Amino acid sequence: MATLKNKSDIEKMREGGRVLATILKETKKYTQAGIKTSDINTLAEKLCAKHGVEPAFKGYMGYPFSICVSINDEVVHGIPSDRIVKDGDLVSLDFGVFHRGFYTDAGVSFGVGKIDKTKKKLIDVAEKSFFVGAKKLHAGVKLGDVSSAIQEYIEENGFSVVRCLAGHGVGRELHEAPIVPNYGKKGSGEVLEEGVVLAIEPMVTEKDFELEIDADGWTYRTLDGGMASYFEHTVIVTKKGYEILTTLS
C-alpha cells in the first residue's frame, strides 16, 4: 500500500522538486552535440553541491553516477561515459535528488540538433502520455485507470509500452509502493488516496517493447534496435486532481 504524505512531508518534497527541476533544466540545456555524457554527470553533481541537495541515484543499489543518460535505442539507466553526444541523437535524462529526508524523481527526453520525424513523435508521445495518465488522478481513482490511459494513448499513436519497467511511489525511499505500470486495465489496482506521491514515467518504444540489459549491468535498450523515449515527473494525488512537484518551466 502507498504511504500517505502529510503537509510537512509535501512541503519538503516541493522544495526538493523545485531544485531537481532547476538542475534537470540546466543539464538539458547543457546537453549539446560534441560533449561527453560523463560531462553531463559532472555538471549534475556540481549543481547538487551548489543547491545543497544530494543526488538520489549515486550509490543506489550500487549505481556509480548521479544521473542516467540514455541515447536513441536506450530506454533508461544509461551509464555516463566518454561517449560523445551527436547531432540527431534522442537523449533521455533521468535524475533524482534527496532533500530534507525525501526523494523526488524526474526525467525528460529531447532531441539534439536536427532529429527525424520518428524521434520527434516518440518524444511528443511520451510527454503527452504522462499528462493523459496524470489527468486521471484524484483521490479515489484506481491505479489501473491511470495506467490504461497511458497505454491507450501510446498504442493509438503506433508505439509500444515497456512492460518490464514501471513508475513507483516515492518519498522517504526512492522506490516505494505502489508500482505504477504504464499499461493495465481500467478499474483495476489500488485505490489512490489524497497524499499519495508517485513518480509516473511512461517509457515508449518505436517497435516492440522487449528490452535487454547491456554488459554494464544497468543500461536498458530495445531488443530490436528501435528508438525509445521516456518522460517522468513526481506528482501528488490531491482531492480533485494532482500537483506536479518537478515542473521544468
ROVEXTI-5975 format. One record per residue (C-alpha): residue number from 0; chain; residue in one letter; x, y, z. Coordinates in steps of 0.05 Angstrom, whole numbers. Layout:
BEGIN
NUM,A,a,X,Y,Z
...
END
This chain:
BEGIN
0,A,m,0,0,0
1,A,a,23,71,-14
2,A,t,49,114,43
3,A,l,10,178,52
4,A,k,48,244,59
5,A,n,26,298,107
6,A,k,31,374,95
7,A,s,101,378,125
8,A,d,126,320,82
9,A,i,95,350,19
10,A,e,127,419,31
11,A,k,195,386,38
12,A,m,183,348,-27
13,A,r,161,412,-61
14,A,e,228,443,-42
15,A,g,266,383,-68
16,A,g,225,381,-131
17,A,r,239,453,-147
18,A,v,314,442,-140
19,A,l,311,379,-181
20,A,a,274,415,-237
21,A,t,326,471,-237
22,A,i,383,422,-243
23,A,l,349,379,-296
24,A,k,333,441,-337
25,A,e,406,463,-334
26,A,t,433,395,-353
27,A,k,384,390,-410
28,A,k,407,458,-437
29,A,y,480,436,-429
30,A,t,469,372,-469
31,A,q,493,391,-539
32,A,a,529,355,-595
33,A,g,603,345,-580
34,A,i,601,337,-504
35,A,k,614,272,-466
36,A,t,557,241,-427
37,A,s,605,239,-367
38,A,d,607,315,-371
39,A,i,532,317,-360
40,A,n,542,276,-297
41,A,t,597,323,-273
42,A,l,551,383,-283
43,A,a,494,349,-246
44,A,e,539,336,-186
45,A,k,565,407,-185
46,A,l,494,433,-186
47,A,c,474,387,-129
48,A,a,530,416,-87
49,A,k,511,487,-107
50,A,h,438,477,-86
51,A,g,453,436,-24
52,A,v,419,371,-44
53,A,e,444,300,-51
54,A,p,440,263,-118
55,A,a,389,207,-106
56,A,f,418,156,-153
57,A,k,492,156,-134
58,A,g,505,92,-95
59,A,y,433,68,-100
60,A,m,438,-7,-109
61,A,g,510,5,-130
62,A,y,496,55,-186
63,A,p,561,94,-193
64,A,f,535,160,-222
65,A,s,487,217,-205
66,A,i,447,219,-269
67,A,c,426,170,-323
68,A,v,439,189,-395
69,A,s,405,145,-447
70,A,i,412,155,-522
71,A,n,370,132,-582
72,A,d,352,58,-571
73,A,e,369,62,-497
74,A,v,306,68,-455
75,A,v,332,84,-385
76,A,h,391,77,-337
77,A,g,445,95,-389
78,A,i,514,100,-357
79,A,p,552,166,-366
80,A,s,618,153,-402
81,A,d,666,181,-454
82,A,r,612,173,-507
83,A,i,601,236,-547
84,A,v,531,264,-558
85,A,k,518,273,-632
86,A,d,473,317,-674
87,A,g,409,279,-687
88,A,d,410,239,-622
89,A,l,349,227,-579
90,A,v,373,237,-508
91,A,s,337,218,-444
92,A,l,360,245,-376
93,A,d,336,212,-312
94,A,f,353,248,-247
95,A,g,332,250,-174
96,A,v,351,287,-110
97,A,f,348,274,-35
98,A,h,329,336,5
99,A,r,307,342,78
100,A,g,293,268,85
101,A,f,254,259,20
102,A,y,267,238,-52
103,A,t,239,266,-116
104,A,d,250,237,-185
105,A,a,240,263,-256
106,A,g,264,255,-328
107,A,v,258,282,-398
108,A,s,273,262,-470
109,A,f,294,312,-523
110,A,g,329,318,-590
111,A,v,399,344,-600
112,A,g,404,387,-663
113,A,k,362,363,-721
114,A,i,324,298,-708
115,A,d,279,257,-753
116,A,k,203,254,-750
117,A,t,201,187,-713
118,A,k,244,213,-657
119,A,k,203,277,-652
120,A,k,139,237,-647
121,A,l,168,190,-595
122,A,i,188,250,-552
123,A,d,120,282,-560
124,A,v,80,218,-546
125,A,a,120,201,-483
126,A,e,107,270,-454
127,A,k,34,274,-474
128,A,s,21,203,-449
129,A,f,45,225,-380
130,A,f,-7,281,-378
131,A,v,-62,236,-406
132,A,g,-48,189,-347
133,A,a,-40,245,-295
134,A,k,-107,276,-314
135,A,k,-140,213,-287
136,A,l,-111,225,-218
137,A,h,-154,245,-159
138,A,a,-169,216,-91
139,A,g,-209,152,-101
140,A,v,-184,134,-171
141,A,k,-158,65,-184
142,A,l,-87,59,-207
143,A,g,-108,18,-268
144,A,d,-146,77,-295
145,A,v,-81,117,-298
146,A,s,-40,60,-327
147,A,s,-92,42,-380
148,A,a,-99,114,-403
149,A,i,-23,118,-414
150,A,q,-22,53,-452
151,A,e,-81,71,-496
152,A,y,-51,137,-517
153,A,i,17,108,-534
154,A,e,-12,50,-574
155,A,e,-62,95,-610
156,A,n,-1,132,-636
157,A,g,31,69,-664
158,A,f,84,57,-610
159,A,s,94,5,-556
160,A,v,94,8,-480
161,A,v,152,-21,-439
162,A,r,127,-77,-394
163,A,c,188,-97,-353
164,A,l,198,-28,-321
165,A,a,149,18,-285
166,A,g,138,81,-245
167,A,h,133,78,-169
168,A,g,115,112,-105
169,A,v,168,159,-78
170,A,g,181,195,-12
171,A,r,226,174,45
172,A,e,251,120,-1
173,A,l,269,128,-75
174,A,h,224,69,-93
175,A,e,162,59,-51
176,A,a,95,24,-62
177,A,p,57,24,-106
178,A,i,87,0,-171
179,A,v,59,44,-227
180,A,p,57,6,-293
181,A,n,47,43,-359
182,A,y,-3,-9,-381
183,A,g,-63,-41,-348
184,A,k,-139,-48,-344
185,A,k,-189,5,-325
186,A,g,-220,-6,-257
187,A,s,-163,-49,-231
188,A,g,-108,-38,-180
189,A,e,-100,1,-115
190,A,v,-147,58,-98
191,A,l,-104,121,-92
192,A,e,-116,168,-34
193,A,e,-102,241,-24
194,A,g,-29,249,-3
195,A,v,-1,192,-46
196,A,v,62,213,-83
197,A,l,81,178,-147
198,A,a,136,180,-198
199,A,i,98,168,-263
200,A,e,145,152,-321
201,A,p,119,128,-388
202,A,m,171,90,-429
203,A,v,156,87,-503
204,A,t,189,45,-557
205,A,e,186,54,-632
206,A,k,175,-20,-647
207,A,d,170,-78,-598
208,A,f,171,-68,-522
209,A,e,221,-123,-507
210,A,l,286,-98,-476
211,A,e,355,-124,-459
212,A,i,408,-101,-409
213,A,d,477,-81,-432
214,A,a,541,-113,-406
215,A,d,548,-54,-359
216,A,g,490,-84,-319
217,A,w,449,-20,-320
218,A,t,431,5,-389
219,A,y,363,-19,-416
220,A,r,358,-16,-492
221,A,t,307,-42,-542
222,A,l,319,-113,-565
223,A,d,302,-97,-637
224,A,g,343,-32,-642
225,A,g,282,14,-646
226,A,m,285,83,-617
227,A,a,259,97,-547
228,A,s,234,156,-506
229,A,y,216,170,-434
230,A,f,184,224,-391
231,A,e,175,229,-315
232,A,h,150,274,-260
233,A,t,138,266,-186
234,A,v,65,281,-172
235,A,i,19,286,-111
236,A,v,-51,259,-113
237,A,t,-98,312,-88
238,A,k,-172,311,-71
239,A,k,-194,332,-140
240,A,g,-132,321,-183
241,A,y,-57,324,-178
242,A,e,3,370,-168
243,A,i,69,363,-204
244,A,l,129,375,-159
245,A,t,184,374,-212
246,A,t,159,421,-268
247,A,l,218,445,-310
248,A,s,186,511,-332
END
